[in-house]
Amino acid sequence: MTGSGVLTSSTRSWITYAGLLVVFWGVWGAISSLPTKLYAYPDPMVYVVWALTMLVPAWVSLRGKKFDRGRTAAGYGLLIGLTGAGGQLVLFKALTIGPAYIIFPIVALSPAITVLLAFVALRERLGGWSWAGVLLALVAVVLFSVSTGDGGDSGWLYLVLAVLICVAWGVQAFFMRKAALAGVDDASTFGWMTISGLLLIPVAVLMMGGLPLGFPWQAPALTAGTQLLNAVGALFLVMAMSRGKASIVAPVTNALAPVLTIVLSLLLFGATPTGFQLAGIVLALAGSTLMVYRAEKTGEP
């Protein structure tokens, strides 16, 4: 936005890509569990398809650039990739037993883990916004815990899995920050992340006891279609970040994609959140936005 209030072509560009990212990731979050729900397709197999689709954005991000194979880039890249892919593997399991409109707001609290790690390990000073975000995150988790207190074992299990994903992705973002400080470029980091995702494919196959071949073609086709939404969304994120300020792009996408997932999940599956869950959703999204905005803002040159 210019001083006269006129949108420049660069501004319009990142807004377009950020909007597409929100749509693709929001829809992906809402329908990612459909292959399992409709065809009983194993969630580890969903992970396998996801890992393969990530080759597309990796190729685009590395095209025309040098892939850093150095020890520092490889070390940070594998740490970032394994925590991210490990969280993804757990996510697909969580989505088979719990509602996306609860899981994704909890996962969106991962900046709280990043903030606390930066405070403890890097001795970074935290402002009031960061602490406010952490506090809202803690209250949100308590509200979700109360809402699932009488839901049986499955209710507690998906909540625990969502928290594990939150921790994994919070640690991932922490190492992303350290990699950036060490001078590792984003394209190389993305490439190592993709490699890490592929490395966990044998783990997913072992979880299934082998490749499942007795499913109708619609199951893998639907899985590939839904996971391509995630892969294309990752491309839009790279494009939006390269054209707009991270302090604006990150909070907008971090908050709005889960909101769209929540709305679509409620519409598609006809679920109604309890009062505690609704309050937890609002606080989780607010806390996540505060923490991401503060973290990205302090990182601006």
N, C-alpha and C positions, 0 to 999 in steps of 0.2 A: 504494500500500500504506500503510495507516494504521499508527499505532504499535501497535495491538492485533493487527495482522496481517490485518485485514479489508479486502477490496477495496472501494473506493468505486465509485459508478456511473461517475465520470469515468475512473478507472483501468481499469475493465472496458471502457469505451468505446474508449480508445486501444489497449488490448490486442487488442480485436476487430478494429479497423481495421488495426493493424499486422500481425496474423495474416493477414487477407485480402490485404494488400499482398504479403506474402511468398509466398502461394499464387499470386496472379495473376501477379506478376513472375517467380516461379520457373518456373511452367508456360510463360509466354510465352518466356522465354529458351531453354527446352528445345525448343519446337516452332516457333519463329519461322522456321526455315529450311525447314519442310515444304513450302510452296508451290513453292519452288525445286527441292527434291529430288524431289518427286512429279510436278510438271508443268513443270519447267524454266522457271518463272515468273521473269522478270528481277528481280534484286535491286533495281535502281533503282525498279521498279514497286512493290515491297514498301514502299520508302520513301515513295512517293507516297500509298499507302493509309494508312501510319502517320501522315503529316502531316495527312491529312484526319480521322482518328479523334481526333487531339488537340484538335479543335474542341469535342468533348464535355466533357472536364474543364475546358477554358478557359472555356466558357460557365457551367459550374457555379461555378467559383471566382470569376468576375467578377459573378455575379448579385447584384444589390442593392448593388454597390460601384462607386465611381468609378474609371474607367480613366485612369491618369496618362499624359497625352500630352506631358508636358514633355520638355525636351531631355535632362535627366539620366536620367530613366526610360527614354526611348527609346534613348539611347546605350548605357546598361548593358544594357537589355533585348535590344537587337539583338546586342550582343557575346555575351551569355549564350546567346541563342537560336541564333546562327549556329555557335558552337562546339559546342553541344549537338546541333543538327540535323546539322551536318557529321560529327560523330562517329557519329551514328545512320546516316547514309548509308554510311559506311565499315563500320559494324558489320554491316549486312545483306550486304555483299560478303564480309566475313570469315567469316560463318556459312555461306556457300555452299562454302567451301574448307577450313574447319577445324572441329574439334569444339568444341561449346559448353562442354563441361566444362573446356576449357583457356582458351578466349577470355574467358569471364566472370570467372574469378579474376584474370586479368591486368587486365581493365577495372576490376575492383573496387579496384585499386591506385591509382586516380586521386587519392585523398586525399594520396598522397605528393607529387604535383605541386603540389597546393594548398598543402601545408605548406611546401614549398621556395620557392614563389613568395611566400608570406606572410613567410617568413624574409628573403628577398632584397629584395623590393619594399616591404614594409610594416614591415620591421625588427621583426617579432614575435619574441618570445623563445619558443624551443621547449623543452619539458620532455623528460625522459627517455623518456616514453612515445612522444612524437612521433618522436624519433630512433630508438627501438627499432623503431617501425613502418616507418620509411624503410629501416632496415637489413634487416628481414625482406623488404620489397618488393624490394630489390636482389638479395638471395639467391634469392628466388622467380623473378625474371626470368632469372637465370643458370641455374637448374635447368631452366626451360622451354627455354632456348636449347640446353642440353646435350641435352635429350630430343628436340629436333627437328633436331639437327645432321646426322643421316643420313636425314632425311625428304624430301630433294629440294627443289626450288624452292618447291613449294606449301607445304611445312612452314614454311619461312622466311617466306613471304609472309603467311600468316595470322598468324604471330607478330608480324611488323612492323606489320600492320594493327591488331592488338590493342593494341600499344604506342601507336600513333597515336591510337586511340580513348581510351586511358587519358590521354594528354597533353591531348587536346581537352577531355575532361570534367573533368580537373583544373583546367585554365584556366577552364572554365565555372564551377566552384565558387568559384574565386578571385574572379571578377567578381561572383558572387552575394553574396559576403561584402562586397565593396566597395559594391555596390548597397544592401545592407541598412544599411551604415554611412552611406550618403548619404541614407537615409530613404525609399528606394523600397519601397512595400509589395509583399508577396508576390504578391497577385492581379494587379497590373499587370505584374510581372516575368513571371508565367506567361502573361499575354496576349501580351506581346512575344515570348516564346519561341515561342508558337504561330504568330504572324505570321512569325517568322524561318523556321520549318519550312516554311510555305507558300511563302515566297520562294524556297526551294531546289528546289521542284517543277520549274520549267523546266530547272534543271540536270540533274535526274534524267531528265527526258524527252529532253534532248539526248544524254545518255549512251546512251540506247536508240535514238536516231535516229528518235524519234516514239513515239506511244502504241502498245503492242502489243495488237492486237485479235484475233489468231488463236489465242487460248487458250480452252479450255473454261471454262464459267461456274464450275466448281468451283475454279479457280485464284484468281480475285479473291475469291470467297466465302470460301475458306479463309484467304486473306490478311487479309481484313477481320475475320474471327473471331479470328485470332491477335493482330492488332494492337489489337483492342478490349480484349484482356486487359491490354495495356500502358497503354491510356488509362484504363481503370477502376482499374488499380493506381495511377496518378498521382492519381486522386481520393482513393483510400484514404490515400495519403501525406499529402495536404493535411489530411484529416480527422484522421489520427493525430497529426500535428504540432500541430494546433490544440487537441488534448485532452490531450496528454502532453508530458513534458519532451524536448526535442530530444536531450539528452545520453543518453537511454535509447532513444528511438525510432530515431534515426539509426544507431547501431551495430548494433542488433538487426536492422533491415531490411537494412542494407548487407551484413551477414554471412550472414544466413539465406536471403535470396533466391538468391544464387549457389550456396549449398549445395544448395537444392532443385533448381536448374537442373542442377547436376552429377549429382545422384542420378538425376533423371529422364532425363537424356541417356544415362547409362550403362545404365539399364534399357531405354529405348526403342530404342537403337541397338546394344546389345550390345557396346559398346566396353570395353576394359580399359586403364586408364592405366598407364604404366610407373612404376617406382619413383621416378625423378626427377620425373615429372609429378605423382605423388601427393604427394610432399614439397613441390613447388612450390605445389600447390593449398592445402595446409594452411598453409604460410607466408604465402601471398598473403592468405588470408582472415584469418589472425591479425594480420598487419601492417595490413591495411585497417581492421579493427575497432579496433585500438589508436589509429590516427591519427584516425579519425572520432570515437571516444569522447573523445579528448583535445581535439580542436578544438571539439566541441560543448560539452564540459564547461566550457572556459574562456570560452565565449560565454554561459553561463548568468548571469542577473542575480544 
